Amino acid sequence: MLAGALVGASMIVACPPGYEPNAGVQATVRKLGGKLEMTYDAKEAATGADVVYTDVWVSMGQEAERVQRTEAFSRYQLNDTLVGFAKPGALVMHCLPAHRGEEITDAVLDGPRSIVLEQSENRLHAQKAVIFELLGGSLDDA
């Protein structure tokens, strides 16, 4: 959300009640120039979208909440029906790693709209750059 805000993106975030992004994060997104709307309706968020982005429902440290979170987010699964509300050329993204069959279906993750492999490749290069910098950032001694 913060990266999108830096480039002036318009975002609609859909989540179950009680799982909204931190109010401070929402305020920062708006302060940085991002347009942010919140909804509890996944269809509303997906309708007309250029990009549909999802993340896991249960992150590290939240394992004790697995049943509760899975039940709360079940209506938000990124599947063919939900993606069908987006624009015809809309892209599908995922924060990774993905839990197939939970927050995203195989058909969507592996489908023609998915750019998840490109995301993972970009992440690889970004991580290599961080490691390079942490190790001194010079090829002079290589």
N, C-alpha and C positions, 0 to 999 in steps of 0.2 A: 504494500500500500504506500509506503513511504517513497519507494523508488518511482512508482507511478505518479505520485504527487509532484516529484521533482521535474517531471516532464509535462505537467499539467493534465494528466489523464483524468477522465471521468470514470468513476467506479461505482458500481452498485454491489454492495456486500450483502449476501443472504446467509443467515445463520439462525439457529433456533433461539428462542428467547432465553436470555441468561448467558449466552455465549458470544455476545457482541465484543468487538475489539475494545480494548481499554479506551476510556473517554479521552485520556491524554494523547493516545495515538491518533484517535479520530481528529482531535483538535490540531495536532501537528500536521496531519495530512491536509487539512483545510488551510492552515497557515502557509504551507509550502506551495499552495496553488492548485492542489488537487480538488476535483469536485467529487464529493463522497455522499452517497445515499445509503441508508441502511434499510433492510427489509427482512421479514421473516418468510417471504415467499420466493422460493428458488425459481419458479417459472417467471415471476416478475423480473428478477435479476437477469435471467438468461435472455429474455425477449429483446431481440434486436442487438444483442451484444456482438462486438467485433472479436472479443476474446473471452473464453470461459476458463476460469482458473480454479483449481481446487487444491486442497491439502488433506492430509490424514485427519481422521477424526480423533485419534488417540495418539498423542505424542509421548515421547519418553518422559517419565515421571508422572504420567496420568493413567498408568495401567490399572490402578485400583478403581478408576472411574469408567473402565471399558464398557461395561454393560449399559450404564446410564448414558454415556456419550454416544454409543452406537445406536441406541434407541432414539435419542434426541436428534441425531443427524440423519437417520435413515431416509427421510424425505428429501434429502439434499444430494443423493447419489448422482454423480455425473454419468448419465446413461444416454442412450440414443434419443429418448423422448425429450429429456431436458435440453440436450444439445440442439435438438430440432427447433427450439424456440429462438435460437441465436440466428444471426445473419447466415445466409448460405455459405459464405466463404470464411466464417468465423474459425478461429484457431482454438485448439484445446491445449491447456498447459496444466502442469502439476508441479507442486513444490518438491516432490520426491523425497524419500522413496515412496512408491505407491503401494497400496494394499489392494490388489486386484479383487474385484467383487465387493469391496466395501465402499469407499468414497468414489470409485470410478470403475466402470465395467471394462472388461477386456476389449470389447468392441470399440469403445471410445478411446481407450489408451493406445490401442494398436491401429486405430482408424486413420483415414486420410486427412483428417483435420488436426490430428495430434502432432505437436512439435516437441514432444517430451524428449526424444532422442537428441534433438538439437540443443535443448535446454541442458541435458546432462553433459553434452560435449562442451558447451560454453562454461559450465560449472567446472569441468576438469581443467580447462585452460586458466580460468580465474584462480583456482586453487594452486595450480602450478606457479602462477605469477606471485601469489602470496608467499609460497615456500621459497621461491627464488629471492624475493626481497628479504625475507627473514634470514636467509643464509648469506646475505651480504650484497646481493644484487649485482654481481660483477662477473663477467665471463673472461676478464683479463687473465685470471690465474688458471683457467680451465685448460 
